[in-house]
């Protein structure tokens, strides 16, 4: 009856199939049977699986571990809860529950779409013989500035940022850095608080300091790319 109602609402097999989660051929058979006056086919019996009883347990453990627990660690708990299936089948269950957890706990960010003059990305890379490479990259054009130093102090970093501005001939809207200790005054609720000296420096030049998120490839990717360009 749900298929018939969906077909009456949208008027097409494919549209009704998309609503009901079936193929358009299934919709066609159901509608043709209904128009011919034949009784609707009985619903197929629900197929049980040997891990249905431990599905909730697995999801709870996956949620508690933030999606990191392995099937190997979970299997003894599942056995104690009554699971009698194979380890291979259980690994499939854990993988599926991890996919569900990641879908429900997505960070919500999408790949960035850069605009000209929006971001300058900076990073340090240690080299041999006590040298350190400073690299600054304009996110949109991939223009880069590189310089060498014997330390990664705040004064050195801010001096190179100023030199990069001079080479660019302007100041971008934001400067994105990895969580550099020389520019980081502290962390509150996983948000980096810049040092007072860096705030004064940013205010003088008129840009907003920005920092990567901790353990987050989405935001650290460009900073890592910046360092690799050096």
N, C-alpha and C positions, 0 to 999 in steps of 0.2 A: 504494500500500500504506500510506503514511503517513495518508492520509485515512481508509481503512478502519479502521486501528488506532485513530485518534483517535475515530472514530464508535463503535467497540466499547467504548472506554474511557468516553465521556461519555453515549452513547446518544441524542444529539440532533444534528440537522443543523447548527443554528446554533452549538452548542458546538464541534463538530468544525471548523466553518468558522473560528471564532475562533482555534483552536489552529493550524490549518494556513495561515491567512492567505488564505483564499479565500472565495467567497460560499457561502451555504447551498444555492443552486441547483446549484453545482458538486458539492458533497458529495452532494446528492440523486441526481444523474446517476451519480456514481461508485458509490454504494451500490446503486442499482437495476441497474446493469450487472453488478456483482459478484454480486448475488442471482440474476440471470438466467443466470449462468454464462458471460457474455461475457468475453473477454480484456480486461485493462486497457488503456486507451488509451496509446499511446506518448507519452512526455514531449515537449513541444514543443521545438524546437531553441533553444539559447541565442542570443539576439539580441545581436550585438556592436554597439558604438557607436564612432563615430570618435574619441572622446576617452578610450577605455578605457586606452590605453597611457600617457597622461599624468596619469591620476587620482591616482596615488601622488605624483607630482611636485607637483601642485597642492596636495594636502593637506599635504605637507611644508613648502611655502612658506607656506601659510596658518597652519600651526602655528608656524613660526618667527617670523612677523609678528604673532602673537597675534590672528589673524583680521582684520587691518587691510589687508592687501595687496589691490590692485584687480586686476580681470581685465585691464585695459589694461597694467599692469606685468608681468603673468604671461604674456601672449600671446606675446611674443618668445621667452621661455624654452621655452614649449610648442612653438612652431614649430621651434626648434632641436632639440627632442627628437622631432620627427616628426609633430606634429599638423598635419593638413591640412584641418580643418573650418573652419566659418565663425566669425567673432568672436561672433556672437549665440549660437551653440551653446556656445562656450567660456565665455561669461558665465554661462550656465545651470550649467555644471559648477562654476565658481568659487563661485557662490551656494550650490549644494548642499553643497559641501565646507565652506563657512563655517558653514552650518547644522549640519553634523555636528560641526565643531569646537566650536561654542558649546554643543551638547548634551553633548559629552564634557567640557567645561571650565566647566560651570555653577557659579556661586558657591555654590549650595546654600541661599541665603537665600530666604525667602518674605515676602510682605507682612506687616508687623507687626500683631499683634492687641494693642492697648493695653488696659491695665487702669487703673482709677481710682487716682491717686496714684503711678503708676509713673514717669513721665517728665515733666520740665520741659525744654522745648527753647528755647534762647536763640540770638540772632543779632543782628548789627549791620547797619544799612543807612545808607550815606552819603547826606546830603541837601544841598541848596543852602545857601549862606551859611555854610559851615563847621560846620553842624550834623550830628549823627549820631543815628540813631534806634535805640534798644535795644528789642527785643521778646522777651518770654518767653511761651510758650504751653504750657498743660497738654495733653499729647498726646491724652488720652482725651476730655476735655470741650471742648477748643478754647477754654478760658478764656484770656485774654491780658492781659498787663501791658505797657505801653509807657512809655518815658521818653526824654527828649532830653538830649544832652550835646554838648560841644565837642571831645571826644576819645574814643578807644576804649582807654584804658589799663586795666591790670589792676585797679587800685584802683577805677576807675569801674565796670567790669564787675561786680566782686564786690559793690560797694555796691548796684548795681541788682538783683543776684540776691537779696541780703538783703532789699531792699525788696519784691521779688516774693514772697518767703516770708512777709513780714509781711502782705501783701495777701491771700495765699492763706489764711493762718491755719494753716500747717503746712509741712512739708518733704517733698518727694517723694523717692522712692528713688534716682533718678538725675537728673543734669542733663546733657543732650546738647547739645553745642556743635559748630559748625563748627570747623575747625582754626584757631582764633583765635591769632594770634601772641602776644597778651598773656597767654594761659593755657597756651601750649604750651612746655614746657621742651626738648623734642626729639622725635625719631621713631626708634624701634628696631623693625626688622622690620615696617615700615609701621604700627606701633602708636604713637599719640601718648603721650608721657610728660608729664604735667602739671607745671607749675612747683611748687617747694616751697611758695610762698605759697598757691597754689590748693589744694594738698593739705591744708595746715593749715586753710584756710578750709572745705573740704569736711568735714574731720574735726570741726571745731567744730560745724557744723550737722548732721552725720550723714547726708550723702548721698554717692553714688559719682559721681565725674566721669567722663563718657563723651564720646567724640569721633567725628565722622563718619569714614568710610573715605575715602581719597584717590581722586578720580576715580570715585566710586561713586554713581550716581543713587539707588540703593535707600536708602542711609543719608542722603544729602544732601537728599533730597526734602522731608522734614519740616522741616529747617532752612530750606530755601528758602521753603517755605510759611509758616513763622514770620515770615521777613523780609517777605514779600509782604503779610502781614496788617497790617503797620504802615502 
